[in-house]
Amino acid sequence: MTRTRVLQVLAGFWILDGLLQLQPAMFTMAMIQSVMQPETTGQPVWMQEIVRWVIAVLSWNLPLANGLIGGIQLLLGAALLWRGRERTWPLWASLVWAALLWIFGQGLGGVLTGQASLLSGAPGSAVLYALLTWAAWPLPAPSDSGREGCRREAVAVCLGALWALGAVLQTWPSFLPRSGLTGLVLGAANGQPAWLSHLLHWGAAGIGRAPVATNAAAVILMALIAAGIWSAGRLRRPALLLSLAFSAWAWLFGQALGGIFSGMATDPNSAPLYAVVALSVWGPGIPTANAGSAGPGCPVRSPGA
């Protein structure tokens, strides 16, 4: 996937988020109760205080605050499409907004709660927005394939790190009991249309037949994906294909298609973003013929790597 296409997809996601933020239910206290208040569950005290402060600010004039959030995301997407190819200020705005969302809107993706899982969206979609922003950043010399390969390699390393983090999170004690993984799937069914809720209950029942084995398989698959992406050799593309399949499974059974049919979704969740980042690093890695073009400090692998 080219940088321009990554930029277009990133802009599309921001526009989609803005439209989702402008759903009618988001202008009511249901947004506070269903989206914001759950972010305090299991968080350390200092993070709970941050989320409560955000809730207090939004509650002062919820329709206005929600409209501003949706408008900012629509404008951000439009700016990326309009000027993102040759100017960096829309990309800087994307990074800043992603950071604000991760801290104040997503509670650091829940990674401090002991219940976060890549299957349900950890470490937060905002982290993936930031990574996509980096992947879409214009190069000083657009024709410099060495620098392009170097950046693609760096994005791949970060993507592998996120999958490795997912494997670690999935080993937490909260996922070891029978109710751990099944509870995650059943929790995603809340507020979904009947057809999706039935599908998720069916998936939870299947997981419930061998919950420990299923959770262990998820840990192993995520670890293999991370190792394959980090290998940067012949194993990378099979690992990326596996990551696409795993992301699709997680988007359905762990994230309920991002909750986009519930009327309360603020974004499509992280699984589609994992897929886009995987496609962005699908191309060849760092060229080996012209080592100098990779740029200072950029490790160039041997042809057999």
C-alpha positions in Angstrom: 0.0 0.0 0.0 1.5 3.3 -1.1 1.9 6.3 1.3 -0.8 8.2 -0.6 -3.3 5.3 -0.2 -2.4 5.0 3.5 -3.1 8.8 3.9 -6.5 8.4 2.1 -7.5 5.5 4.3 -6.4 7.4 7.5 -8.4 10.4 6.4 -11.4 8.1 5.7 -11.2 6.6 9.2 -11.1 10.1 10.8 -14.2 11.1 8.8 -16.0 7.9 9.7 -15.2 8.6 13.4 -16.6 12.1 13.0 -19.8 10.8 11.5 -20.1 8.1 14.2 -19.6 10.8 16.9 -22.6 12.7 15.4 -25.0 9.9 15.9 -28.2 11.0 17.8 -27.5 8.9 20.9 -24.1 10.5 21.3 -25.7 13.8 22.1 -27.4 12.3 25.2 -26.2 11.1 28.6 -26.1 7.6 27.1 -22.7 8.6 25.6 -21.4 9.3 29.1 -22.9 6.2 30.6 -22.0 3.7 27.8 -18.8 5.1 26.4 -17.0 7.2 29.1 -18.0 5.7 32.5 -16.9 2.1 31.6 -13.4 3.5 31.0 -13.0 4.0 34.8 -13.4 0.3 35.5 -10.3 -1.3 36.9 -8.2 1.8 36.2 -5.6 3.1 38.8 -6.9 6.0 40.8 -5.1 8.7 38.9 -6.5 7.4 35.6 -10.0 7.3 37.1 -9.6 10.9 38.1 -8.6 11.9 34.6 -11.7 10.1 33.1 -14.0 11.6 35.7 -12.6 15.1 34.9 -13.3 14.5 31.2 -16.8 13.4 32.0 -17.4 16.5 34.1 -16.1 18.8 31.3 -18.3 17.0 28.6 -21.4 17.0 30.9 -21.2 20.8 31.2 -22.7 21.1 27.7 -22.7 17.6 26.2 -24.4 18.5 22.8 -21.8 21.3 22.2 -18.8 19.2 23.3 -19.9 16.2 21.3 -20.5 18.3 18.2 -17.0 19.8 18.6 -15.4 16.4 18.8 -17.3 15.2 15.7 -16.5 18.4 13.9 -12.8 18.2 14.7 -12.5 14.7 13.4 -14.4 15.6 10.2 -12.1 18.6 9.6 -9.1 16.5 10.4 -10.0 13.9 7.7 -10.7 16.7 5.2 -7.4 18.4 6.0 -5.5 15.1 5.4 -7.1 14.6 2.1 -6.6 18.3 1.0 -3.1 19.0 2.2 -1.7 15.8 3.7 0.3 14.9 0.6 2.6 17.9 0.7 2.1 19.5 4.1 2.8 18.0 7.5 0.5 20.1 9.7 -2.5 17.9 9.1 -0.4 14.9 10.1 0.8 16.7 13.3 -2.8 17.4 14.0 -3.6 13.7 13.6 -0.9 12.7 16.0 -1.9 15.3 18.6 -5.6 14.3 18.4 -4.7 10.6 18.5 -2.7 11.2 21.7 -5.6 13.2 23.3 -8.1 10.5 22.4 -5.8 7.7 23.8 -5.4 9.5 27.1 -8.7 11.3 27.7 -11.1 9.2 25.6 -9.8 5.7 25.7 -8.1 5.5 29.1 -4.8 4.4 27.7 -6.6 1.6 25.9 -7.3 -0.1 29.2 -3.8 -1.5 29.4 -3.6 -0.7 33.1 -6.8 -2.5 34.1 -5.6 -6.1 33.9 -8.5 -6.9 31.6 -7.3 -5.4 28.3 -7.1 -7.6 25.3 -6.1 -7.1 21.7 -9.2 -9.1 20.8 -11.4 -6.3 22.3 -9.3 -3.4 21.0 -6.3 -2.9 23.2 -4.1 -0.9 23.3 -6.6 1.4 21.7 -7.5 2.5 18.2 -5.7 5.8 18.8 -2.4 4.1 18.9 -3.0 2.6 15.5 -4.1 6.1 14.2 -0.8 7.4 15.3 1.1 4.6 13.6 -0.8 5.1 10.4 -0.1 8.8 10.6 3.6 8.0 10.7 3.3 5.6 7.8 1.6 8.4 5.8 4.2 11.0 6.6 5.7 12.7 3.5 9.4 12.0 2.8 11.9 14.7 2.3 12.6 13.2 -1.2 9.6 11.3 -2.5 11.7 9.3 -4.9 14.0 8.0 -2.2 13.1 4.3 -2.1 15.7 3.7 0.6 14.0 5.9 3.1 10.6 4.6 2.2 11.9 1.0 2.8 13.5 2.2 6.1 10.2 3.7 7.4 8.2 0.6 6.3 10.6 -1.5 8.3 10.2 0.7 11.4 6.4 0.6 11.1 6.6 -3.2 10.8 8.7 -3.3 14.0 6.1 -1.3 15.8 3.3 -3.5 14.4 5.1 -6.6 15.7 5.5 -4.9 19.1 1.7 -4.4 19.3 1.1 -8.0 18.5 3.6 -9.1 21.1 1.9 -6.8 23.6 -1.4 -8.5 22.7 0.1 -11.9 23.4 1.3 -10.7 26.8 -2.0 -9.1 27.7 -3.8 -12.3 26.8 -1.8 -14.2 29.4 -3.2 -12.1 32.3 -5.0 -14.0 35.0 -8.4 -12.5 34.1 -8.4 -14.6 30.9 -7.4 -17.9 32.4 -10.8 -18.9 34.0 -13.6 -20.3 31.8 -15.4 -17.0 32.0 -12.5 -14.9 30.8 -12.6 -15.2 27.0 -16.3 -16.1 26.8 -17.1 -13.1 29.0 -15.2 -10.9 26.6 -17.2 -12.2 23.6 -20.5 -12.0 25.5 -19.7 -8.5 26.7 -19.3 -7.4 23.1 -22.9 -8.7 22.4 -24.5 -6.1 24.6 -26.5 -3.5 22.7 -26.0 -5.2 19.3 -28.7 -6.1 16.8 -30.3 -9.5 17.3 -28.5 -11.2 14.4 -25.1 -10.1 15.6 -25.9 -10.9 19.2 -26.9 -14.4 18.3 -23.7 -14.9 16.3 -21.6 -13.7 19.3 -23.5 -16.0 21.7 -22.8 -18.9 19.3 -19.1 -17.9 19.2 -19.0 -17.7 23.0 -20.5 -21.1 23.3 -17.9 -22.6 21.0 -15.1 -20.9 23.0 -16.7 -22.2 26.2 -16.1 -25.8 25.2 -12.4 -25.3 25.4 -11.7 -21.9 26.9 -8.2 -22.5 28.2 -7.1 -24.1 24.9 -8.7 -21.3 22.9 -7.0 -18.6 25.0 -3.6 -20.4 24.7 -4.1 -20.6 20.9 -4.8 -16.9 20.8 -1.6 -16.2 22.7 0.5 -18.5 20.5 -1.0 -17.0 17.3 -0.3 -13.4 18.4 3.3 -14.3 19.4 3.8 -16.1 16.0 2.5 -13.0 14.1 4.9 -10.8 16.1 7.8 -13.0 15.4 7.0 -13.4 11.7 6.6 -9.6 11.2 9.9 -9.0 13.0 11.7 -11.6 10.9 11.6 -9.3 7.8 12.3 -12.3 5.7 10.2 -14.9 4.0 8.1 -15.3 7.1 6.8 -11.7 7.1 4.1 -12.0 4.5 2.7 -15.2 5.9 2.6 -13.5 9.3 0.9 -10.5 7.8 -1.7 -12.8 6.2 -2.3 -14.5 9.5 -2.6 -11.1 11.1 -5.3 -10.1 8.6 -7.3 -13.3 9.3 -6.8 -12.9 13.1 -7.9 -9.3 12.9 -11.1 -10.3 11.0 -11.9 -12.9 13.7 -11.2 -10.4 16.5 -13.3 -7.7 14.8 -16.3 -10.0 14.7 -16.1 -12.0 18.0 -14.1 -9.6 20.2 -15.2 -6.2 18.9 -18.7 -6.9 17.5 -17.8 -5.2 14.2 -16.7 -2.2 16.2 -20.2 -1.7 17.6 -21.1 0.3 14.5 -24.7 -1.2 14.6 -25.2 -0.2 18.2 -25.6 3.5 17.6 -22.9 4.2 20.3 -19.7 3.4 18.4 -17.1 6.2 18.3 -14.9 4.4 15.9 -14.7 1.0 14.1 -12.3 -0.2 16.9 -8.7 -1.4 16.3 -9.0 -4.6 14.2 -9.6 -2.8 10.8 -6.6 -0.5 11.7 -4.4 -3.5 12.4 -5.3 -4.7 8.9 -4.5 -1.4 7.3 -1.1 -1.2 9.0 -0.4 -4.7 7.9 -1.1 -3.8 4.3 1.0 -0.7 4.6 4.1 -2.8 5.4 3.3 -5.5 2.8 5.8 -4.1 0.3 9.5 -4.9 0.1 11.7 -3.9 3.0 14.9 -1.9 3.0 16.7 -2.1 -0.3 20.0 -3.9 -0.1 21.5 -2.5 -3.3 21.9 1.1 -2.1 22.6 0.9 1.6 23.4 4.6 1.9 20.0 5.6 0.7 18.3 4.1 3.7 19.5 7.1 5.7 21.6 7.4 8.8 20.9 5.0 11.6 18.7 2.8 9.4 19.7 -0.9 9.6 20.0 -2.5 6.2 19.5 -6.2 6.2 21.5 -8.6 4.1 19.9 -10.1 1.0 19.2 -13.4 2.8 17.5 -11.7 5.8 
